[in-house]
Amino acid sequence: MGKPKKGGYPAPQPITHYIEIIDGKINPAAVTIAWGDWVAWTNKDAVSYTLVLFKNGEQTKWATLDPNSTSARMVFNWPSDKPKDPVVYDYGMLPPGTAKATITAQISRF
């Protein structure tokens, strides 16, 4: 099978990206990751939030964040259609939060 090429999939060293929720805001509001990387959210607020993916007018639950907690890591595996172009995931919080953000997944984070 050989070694993966630079910038190829899977990421040679997948990393975990931590996204914080502070005062009802998602920080950073936009992050770029490589396919195979992980994302975890840290809720620094005293209320629970539900994160949902917005796609084609529908909402899919991603995670529920308890107050002052960190979610389980979510891996972004390369889809079966193996897109060469980046894929943008629009997501946000259900009430009480209203913040929205994006995660862009691509072949390389560089």
C-alpha positions in Angstrom: 0.0 0.0 0.0 2.9 2.4 0.6 3.1 5.7 2.4 0.4 8.3 1.9 1.4 11.2 -0.3 1.8 14.7 1.2 -1.6 16.2 1.5 -3.4 12.9 0.8 -5.9 11.0 2.8 -5.9 10.0 5.5 -4.2 12.8 7.3 -0.7 11.6 8.2 -1.3 12.7 11.8 -5.0 13.3 12.4 -5.5 15.9 15.1 -8.4 17.0 17.3 -9.8 20.5 16.8 -11.4 22.0 19.9 -14.2 24.5 19.3 -15.4 26.5 22.3 -18.8 27.8 23.1 -18.6 30.9 25.3 -21.5 33.3 26.1 -23.6 31.5 23.5 -21.1 32.0 20.7 -19.1 29.3 18.7 -15.4 30.1 18.6 -13.9 29.8 16.1 -16.9 30.4 13.9 -15.1 28.8 10.9 -12.5 26.1 11.0 -10.7 24.1 8.3 -9.8 20.5 8.9 -8.4 17.6 7.0 -10.4 14.5 6.2 -9.7 12.1 9.1 -9.4 14.8 11.7 -11.6 15.0 14.8 -13.7 17.8 16.2 -14.8 18.2 19.9 -16.8 21.1 21.3 -16.2 22.5 24.8 -19.2 24.3 26.4 -17.9 26.9 28.9 -21.5 28.1 29.6 -23.8 27.1 32.5 -26.6 26.0 30.1 -26.9 23.0 27.8 -26.8 23.4 24.0 -27.7 21.1 21.1 -25.6 21.3 18.0 -27.2 20.5 14.7 -26.0 20.2 11.1 -28.0 22.3 8.6 -28.3 20.6 5.2 -30.9 20.9 2.4 -33.3 22.7 4.8 -33.1 19.9 7.3 -31.5 19.7 10.8 -29.5 16.7 12.0 -28.5 16.5 15.6 -24.7 16.3 16.0 -24.2 16.7 19.8 -25.7 17.7 23.1 -23.4 19.7 25.3 -24.0 19.7 29.0 -23.0 22.8 31.0 -19.2 23.2 31.4 -18.4 20.0 29.5 -16.6 18.7 26.4 -18.3 16.6 23.8 -17.1 13.3 22.5 -14.8 13.7 19.5 -16.4 13.4 16.1 -14.4 12.1 13.2 -14.8 13.6 9.7 -14.3 10.6 7.4 -13.8 11.1 3.7 -17.2 10.6 2.0 -17.6 7.6 -0.3 -17.8 9.9 -3.3 -14.3 11.2 -2.4 -14.7 14.8 -3.3 -11.6 16.7 -4.5 -13.1 20.0 -3.5 -13.6 21.0 0.1 -17.0 20.2 1.8 -18.5 22.9 4.0 -20.6 21.8 6.9 -23.0 24.5 8.2 -24.0 23.9 11.8 -25.3 25.8 14.8 -27.2 25.6 18.0 -30.8 25.0 18.7 -32.4 27.4 21.3 -31.4 28.6 23.8 -28.4 29.2 21.5 -28.6 30.7 18.0 -25.0 30.8 17.0 -24.0 29.4 13.6 -20.6 28.2 12.3 -18.9 26.2 9.6 -16.4 23.4 9.4 -14.6 22.9 6.0 -13.2 19.4 5.5 -10.7 18.9 2.7 -7.9 16.6 1.7 -5.2 18.6 3.6 -5.5 21.3 6.3 -2.6 23.1 4.7 
